[in-house]
Amino acid sequence: MESDDPELTILNPQLHDKPFTKVREEGELSSDEEEDVPSFQTLINISLFSYYTFQIFILLFHSFYGLISCLYQISIYSFIHLDRCSI
């Protein structure tokens, strides 16, 4: 007894002469014309690269902000100190 139903063919391979044959939907690509889909490891690498790039950007921003803040504090202290010495 052979069935023309693709779902039965997949679920019960004895009903078909080629066991475990995947039935393609209309418009679905075959194995030789599949798109280049990035692997899971590639996606992990991209996300880690993005994460570490963002962390480096934050580190540089905080370093720059700290440097500006430090220079500002030194300039205020110097201005007050020079102002007191001139009196």
N, CA, C and O atoms as a GROMACS GRO file, in nm:
protein
  348
    1MET      N    1   0.085  -0.118   0.000
    1MET     CA    2   0.000   0.000   0.000
    1MET      C    3   0.089   0.124   0.000
    1MET      O    4   0.162   0.148   0.096
    2GLU      N    5   0.084   0.201  -0.106
    2GLU     CA    6   0.164   0.320  -0.116
    2GLU      C    7   0.076   0.443  -0.098
    2GLU      O    8  -0.037   0.446  -0.145
    3SER      N    9   0.130   0.543  -0.030
    3SER     CA   10   0.052   0.663  -0.002
    3SER      C   11   0.113   0.781  -0.078
    3SER      O   12   0.235   0.791  -0.090
    4ASP      N   13   0.027   0.869  -0.128
    4ASP     CA   14   0.074   0.990  -0.194
    4ASP      C   15   0.083   1.107  -0.098
    4ASP      O   16   0.126   1.216  -0.137
    5ASP      N   17   0.044   1.087   0.025
    5ASP     CA   18   0.048   1.193   0.125
    5ASP      C   19   0.192   1.212   0.173
    5ASP      O   20   0.251   1.119   0.228
    6PRO      N   21   0.252   1.334   0.153
    6PRO     CA   22   0.392   1.355   0.191
    6PRO      C   23   0.416   1.340   0.341
    6PRO      O   24   0.523   1.295   0.382
    7GLU      N   25   0.318   1.378   0.424
    7GLU     CA   26   0.338   1.366   0.568
    7GLU      C   27   0.348   1.221   0.609
    7GLU      O   28   0.430   1.186   0.694
    8LEU      N   29   0.266   1.136   0.550
    8LEU     CA   30   0.274   0.993   0.582
    8LEU      C   31   0.405   0.934   0.532
    8LEU      O   32   0.460   0.843   0.594
    9THR      N   33   0.454   0.985   0.421
    9THR     CA   34   0.580   0.936   0.367
    9THR      C   35   0.694   0.966   0.463
    9THR      O   36   0.782   0.882   0.483
   10ILE      N   37   0.693   1.085   0.522
   10ILE     CA   38   0.798   1.123   0.616
   10ILE      C   39   0.785   1.044   0.746
   10ILE      O   40   0.884   0.994   0.799
   11LEU      N   41   0.662   1.033   0.798
   11LEU     CA   42   0.642   0.967   0.926
   11LEU      C   43   0.659   0.816   0.916
   11LEU      O   44   0.705   0.753   1.011
   12ASN      N   45   0.623   0.759   0.806
   12ASN     CA   46   0.630   0.614   0.790
   12ASN      C   47   0.706   0.582   0.662
   12ASN      O   48   0.646   0.572   0.556
   13PRO      N   49   0.838   0.568   0.671
   13PRO     CA   50   0.918   0.550   0.550
   13PRO      C   51   0.892   0.420   0.477
   13PRO      O   52   0.931   0.406   0.361
   14GLN      N   53   0.829   0.323   0.541
   14GLN     CA   54   0.801   0.197   0.473
   14GLN      C   55   0.698   0.217   0.362
   14GLN      O   56   0.688   0.134   0.272
   15LEU      N   57   0.624   0.326   0.367
   15LEU     CA   58   0.523   0.351   0.265
   15LEU      C   59   0.585   0.407   0.137
   15LEU      O   60   0.515   0.425   0.037
   16HIS      N   61   0.713   0.433   0.140
   16HIS     CA   62   0.779   0.494   0.026
   16HIS      C   63   0.902   0.412  -0.009
   16HIS      O   64   0.964   0.352   0.079
   17ASP      N   65   0.938   0.408  -0.136
   17ASP     CA   66   1.054   0.329  -0.174
   17ASP      C   67   1.186   0.394  -0.134
   17ASP      O   68   1.287   0.324  -0.124
   18LYS      N   69   1.189   0.525  -0.109
   18LYS     CA   70   1.308   0.593  -0.059
   18LYS      C   71   1.280   0.635   0.085
   18LYS      O   72   1.209   0.734   0.106
   19PRO      N   73   1.331   0.565   0.182
   19PRO     CA   74   1.301   0.601   0.321
   19PRO      C   75   1.363   0.735   0.360
   19PRO      O   76   1.470   0.773   0.314
   20PHE      N   77   1.292   0.802   0.446
   20PHE     CA   78   1.334   0.931   0.503
   20PHE      C   79   1.361   1.036   0.396
   20PHE      O   80   1.453   1.117   0.410
   21THR      N   81   1.283   1.037   0.292
   21THR     CA   82   1.293   1.139   0.189
   21THR      C   83   1.217   1.262   0.234
   21THR      O   84   1.100   1.254   0.271
   22LYS      N   85   1.285   1.374   0.231
   22LYS     CA   86   1.219   1.498   0.271
   22LYS      C   87   1.144   1.553   0.150
   22LYS      O   88   1.201   1.566   0.042
   23VAL      N   89   1.019   1.585   0.170
   23VAL     CA   90   0.939   1.640   0.062
   23VAL      C   91   0.954   1.792   0.066
   23VAL      O   92   0.928   1.856   0.168
   24ARG      N   93   0.995   1.847  -0.047
   24ARG     CA   94   1.014   1.992  -0.054
   24ARG      C   95   0.881   2.061  -0.078
   24ARG      O   96   0.797   2.014  -0.155
   25GLU      N   97   0.865   2.174  -0.010
   25GLU     CA   98   0.750   2.258  -0.036
   25GLU      C   99   0.778   2.338  -0.164
   25GLU      O  100   0.892   2.346  -0.209
   26GLU      N  101   0.675   2.394  -0.221
   26GLU     CA  102   0.691   2.472  -0.342
   26GLU      C  103   0.769   2.599  -0.309
   26GLU      O  104   0.734   2.670  -0.214
   27GLY      N  105   0.872   2.629  -0.384
   27GLY     CA  106   0.955   2.746  -0.361
   27GLY      C  107   1.070   2.720  -0.267
   27GLY      O  108   1.155   2.808  -0.249
   28GLU      N  109   1.077   2.603  -0.206
   28GLU     CA  110   1.185   2.570  -0.114
   28GLU      C  111   1.309   2.533  -0.195
   28GLU      O  112   1.298   2.471  -0.300
   29LEU      N  113   1.425   2.572  -0.145
   29LEU     CA  114   1.548   2.546  -0.217
   29LEU      C  115   1.595   2.403  -0.192
   29LEU      O  116   1.579   2.350  -0.082
   30SER      N  117   1.653   2.342  -0.293
   30SER     CA  118   1.710   2.209  -0.274
   30SER      C  119   1.847   2.223  -0.209
   30SER      O  120   1.897   2.334  -0.191
   31SER      N  121   1.907   2.111  -0.176
   31SER     CA  122   2.034   2.114  -0.103
   31SER      C  123   2.146   2.178  -0.184
   31SER      O  124   2.236   2.239  -0.127
   32ASP      N  125   2.143   2.164  -0.317
   32ASP     CA  126   2.250   2.222  -0.397
   32ASP      C  127   2.230   2.371  -0.424
   32ASP      O  128   2.323   2.437  -0.471
   33GLU      N  129   2.115   2.425  -0.396
   33GLU     CA  130   2.092   2.568  -0.418
   33GLU      C  131   2.052   2.640  -0.288
   33GLU      O  132   1.984   2.742  -0.292
   34GLU      N  133   2.095   2.585  -0.173
   34GLU     CA  134   2.064   2.648  -0.046
   34GLU      C  135   2.139   2.779  -0.032
   34GLU      O  136   2.247   2.797  -0.088
   35GLU      N  137   2.078   2.870   0.042
   35GLU     CA  138   2.142   2.998   0.068
   35GLU      C  139   2.254   2.978   0.170
   35GLU      O  140   2.255   2.880   0.244
   36ASP      N  141   2.348   3.071   0.171
   36ASP     CA  142   2.454   3.066   0.272
   36ASP      C  143   2.400   3.121   0.402
   36ASP      O  144   2.391   3.242   0.421
   37VAL      N  145   2.364   3.032   0.491
   37VAL     CA  146   2.311   3.071   0.621
   37VAL      C  147   2.426   3.059   0.720
   37VAL      O  148   2.490   2.955   0.727
   38PRO      N  149   2.452   3.166   0.798
   38PRO     CA  150   2.563   3.158   0.893
   38PRO      C  151   2.537   3.051   0.999
   38PRO      O  152   2.424   3.031   1.043
   39SER      N  153   2.644   2.985   1.040
   39SER     CA  154   2.630   2.881   1.141
   39SER      C  155   2.608   2.945   1.278
   39SER      O  156   2.627   3.065   1.297
   40PHE      N  157   2.568   2.862   1.372
   40PHE     CA  158   2.544   2.909   1.508
   40PHE      C  159   2.672   2.964   1.569
   40PHE      O  160   2.669   3.064   1.640
   41GLN      N  161   2.786   2.899   1.543
   41GLN     CA  162   2.914   2.946   1.597
   41GLN      C  163   2.950   3.082   1.539
   41GLN      O  164   3.005   3.166   1.610
   42THR      N  165   2.920   3.105   1.411
   42THR     CA  166   2.947   3.234   1.350
   42THR      C  167   2.863   3.343   1.416
   42THR      O  168   2.913   3.453   1.441
   43LEU      N  169   2.738   3.313   1.445
   43LEU     CA  170   2.652   3.410   1.512
   43LEU      C  171   2.703   3.441   1.652
   43LEU      O  172   2.698   3.556   1.696
   44ILE      N  173   2.752   3.339   1.723
   44ILE     CA  174   2.809   3.362   1.856
   44ILE      C  175   2.933   3.450   1.845
   44ILE      O  176   2.951   3.542   1.925
   45ASN      N  177   3.019   3.422   1.747
   45ASN     CA  178   3.140   3.502   1.729
   45ASN      C  179   3.106   3.648   1.698
   45ASN      O  180   3.170   3.739   1.751
   46ILE      N  181   3.008   3.670   1.614
   46ILE     CA  182   2.968   3.806   1.580
   46ILE      C  183   2.913   3.878   1.703
   46ILE      O  184   2.945   3.995   1.726
   47SER      N  185   2.831   3.809   1.782
   47SER     CA  186   2.773   3.874   1.900
   47SER      C  187   2.881   3.902   2.005
   47SER      O  188   2.877   4.006   2.070
   48LEU      N  189   2.978   3.810   2.022
   48LEU     CA  190   3.086   3.836   2.116
   48LEU      C  191   3.173   3.951   2.069
   48LEU      O  192   3.215   4.034   2.150
   49PHE      N  193   3.201   3.958   1.939
   49PHE     CA  194   3.279   4.069   1.886
   49PHE      C  195   3.207   4.201   1.911
   49PHE      O  196   3.270   4.300   1.950
   50SER      N  197   3.075   4.203   1.888
   50SER     CA  198   2.997   4.325   1.912
   50SER      C  199   2.999   4.362   2.060
   50SER      O  200   3.013   4.480   2.094
   51TYR      N  201   2.986   4.262   2.147
   51TYR     CA  202   2.984   4.288   2.291
   51TYR      C  203   3.118   4.347   2.337
   51TYR      O  204   3.120   4.447   2.408
   52TYR      N  205   3.229   4.284   2.295
   52TYR     CA  206   3.359   4.334   2.339
   52TYR      C  207   3.393   4.468   2.276
   52TYR      O  208   3.458   4.551   2.339
   53THR      N  209   3.350   4.492   2.154
   53THR     CA  210   3.370   4.623   2.093
   53THR      C  211   3.296   4.730   2.171
   53THR      O  212   3.349   4.838   2.195
   54PHE      N  213   3.173   4.699   2.212
   54PHE     CA  214   3.096   4.793   2.292
   54PHE      C  215   3.163   4.817   2.427
   54PHE      O  216   3.168   4.930   2.475
   55GLN      N  217   3.215   4.711   2.490
   55GLN     CA  218   3.282   4.726   2.619
   55GLN      C  219   3.407   4.812   2.606
   55GLN      O  220   3.435   4.894   2.693
   56ILE      N  221   3.483   4.796   2.498
   56ILE     CA  222   3.601   4.879   2.476
   56ILE      C  223   3.561   5.024   2.456
   56ILE      O  224   3.627   5.114   2.506
   57PHE      N  225   3.453   5.047   2.382
   57PHE     CA  226   3.404   5.183   2.362
   57PHE      C  227   3.366   5.247   2.497
   57PHE      O  228   3.401   5.362   2.522
   58ILE      N  229   3.296   5.172   2.582
   58ILE     CA  230   3.258   5.224   2.714
   58ILE      C  231   3.383   5.253   2.797
   58ILE      O  232   3.389   5.356   2.865
   59LEU      N  233   3.482   5.163   2.793
   59LEU     CA  234   3.606   5.184   2.868
   59LEU      C  235   3.677   5.310   2.821
   59LEU      O  236   3.723   5.390   2.903
   60LEU      N  237   3.686   5.330   2.690
   60LEU     CA  238   3.751   5.450   2.637
   60LEU      C  239   3.674   5.575   2.674
   60LEU      O  240   3.733   5.678   2.706
   61PHE      N  241   3.542   5.568   2.670
   61PHE     CA  242   3.460   5.682   2.707
   61PHE      C  243   3.482   5.720   2.853
   61PHE      O  244   3.499   5.837   2.886
   62HIS      N  245   3.481   5.618   2.940
   62HIS     CA  246   3.502   5.647   3.083
   62HIS      C  247   3.643   5.699   3.108
   62HIS      O  248   3.661   5.787   3.192
   63SER      N  249   3.742   5.648   3.037
   63SER     CA  250   3.879   5.696   3.053
   63SER      C  251   3.888   5.842   3.009
   63SER      O  252   3.949   5.924   3.077
   64PHE      N  253   3.829   5.873   2.895
   64PHE     CA  254   3.831   6.011   2.846
   64PHE      C  255   3.757   6.104   2.942
   64PHE      O  256   3.803   6.214   2.971
   65TYR      N  257   3.641   6.058   2.990
   65TYR     CA  258   3.563   6.138   3.085
   65TYR      C  259   3.642   6.159   3.214
   65TYR      O  260   3.641   6.269   3.270
   66GLY      N  261   3.709   6.054   3.263
   66GLY     CA  262   3.790   6.066   3.384
   66GLY      C  263   3.906   6.162   3.365
   66GLY      O  264   3.937   6.240   3.454
   67LEU      N  265   3.970   6.158   3.248
   67LEU     CA  266   4.081   6.248   3.220
   67LEU      C  267   4.033   6.393   3.216
   67LEU      O  268   4.097   6.480   3.275
   68ILE      N  269   3.923   6.418   3.149
   68ILE     CA  270   3.868   6.554   3.142
   68ILE      C  271   3.828   6.601   3.282
   68ILE      O  272   3.855   6.716   3.318
   69SER      N  273   3.765   6.514   3.359
   69SER     CA  274   3.724   6.550   3.495
   69SER      C  275   3.845   6.581   3.582
   69SER      O  276   3.844   6.677   3.659
   70CYS      N  277   3.950   6.500   3.568
   70CYS     CA  278   4.072   6.522   3.646
   70CYS      C  279   4.137   6.655   3.608
   70CYS      O  280   4.178   6.731   3.696
   71LEU      N  281   4.147   6.682   3.479
   71LEU     CA  282   4.206   6.809   3.435
   71LEU      C  283   4.122   6.928   3.481
   71LEU      O  284   4.177   7.032   3.517
   72TYR      N  285   3.992   6.912   3.481
   72TYR     CA  286   3.904   7.018   3.529
   72TYR      C  287   3.927   7.044   3.678
   72TYR      O  288   3.936   7.159   3.721
   73GLN      N  289   3.937   6.937   3.756
   73GLN     CA  290   3.961   6.953   3.900
   73GLN      C  291   4.096   7.019   3.926
   73GLN      O  292   4.107   7.104   4.014
   74ILE      N  293   4.199   6.980   3.850
   74ILE     CA  294   4.331   7.041   3.866
   74ILE      C  295   4.326   7.189   3.830
   74ILE      O  296   4.386   7.271   3.899
   75SER      N  297   4.255   7.223   3.723
   75SER     CA  298   4.248   7.364   3.683
   75SER      C  299   4.172   7.446   3.787
   75SER      O  300   4.211   7.559   3.815
   76ILE      N  301   4.066   7.393   3.844
   76ILE     CA  302   3.991   7.465   3.948
   76ILE      C  303   4.078   7.482   4.071
   76ILE      O  304   4.084   7.590   4.130
   77TYR      N  305   4.148   7.374   4.111
   77TYR     CA  306   4.234   7.381   4.229
   77TYR      C  307   4.346   7.482   4.206
   77TYR      O  308   4.378   7.562   4.295
   78SER      N  309   4.407   7.480   4.086
   78SER     CA  310   4.515   7.574   4.055
   78SER      C  311   4.463   7.717   4.056
   78SER      O  312   4.530   7.807   4.106
   79PHE      N  313   4.345   7.738   4.001
   79PHE     CA  314   4.288   7.872   3.998
   79PHE      C  315   4.263   7.923   4.140
   79PHE      O  316   4.295   8.038   4.171
   80ILE      N  317   4.206   7.840   4.226
   80ILE     CA  318   4.179   7.881   4.365
   80ILE      C  319   4.310   7.904   4.438
   80ILE      O  320   4.324   8.001   4.512
   81HIS      N  321   4.409   7.815   4.417
   81HIS     CA  322   4.538   7.827   4.484
   81HIS      C  323   4.609   7.955   4.439
   81HIS      O  324   4.664   8.027   4.522
   82LEU      N  325   4.610   7.982   4.310
   82LEU     CA  326   4.674   8.103   4.260
   82LEU      C  327   4.600   8.228   4.307
   82LEU      O  328   4.662   8.330   4.334
   83ASP      N  329   4.469   8.219   4.317
   83ASP     CA  330   4.390   8.332   4.363
   83ASP      C  331   4.422   8.362   4.508
   83ASP      O  332   4.431   8.479   4.546
   84ARG      N  333   4.440   8.261   4.590
   84ARG     CA  334   4.473   8.282   4.732
   84ARG      C  335   4.614   8.336   4.747
   84ARG      O  336   4.639   8.418   4.835
   85CYS      N  337   4.707   8.291   4.663
   85CYS     CA  338   4.844   8.337   4.674
   85CYS      C  339   4.857   8.483   4.631
   85CYS      O  340   4.945   8.554   4.680
   86SER      N  341   4.772   8.527   4.543
   86SER     CA  342   4.785   8.664   4.494
   86SER      C  343   4.727   8.765   4.592
   86SER      O  344   4.754   8.885   4.580
   87ILE      N  345   4.649   8.720   4.689
   87ILE     CA  346   4.588   8.815   4.784
   87ILE      C  347   4.686   8.862   4.885
   87ILE      O  348   4.652   8.942   4.972
   0.00000   0.00000   0.00000
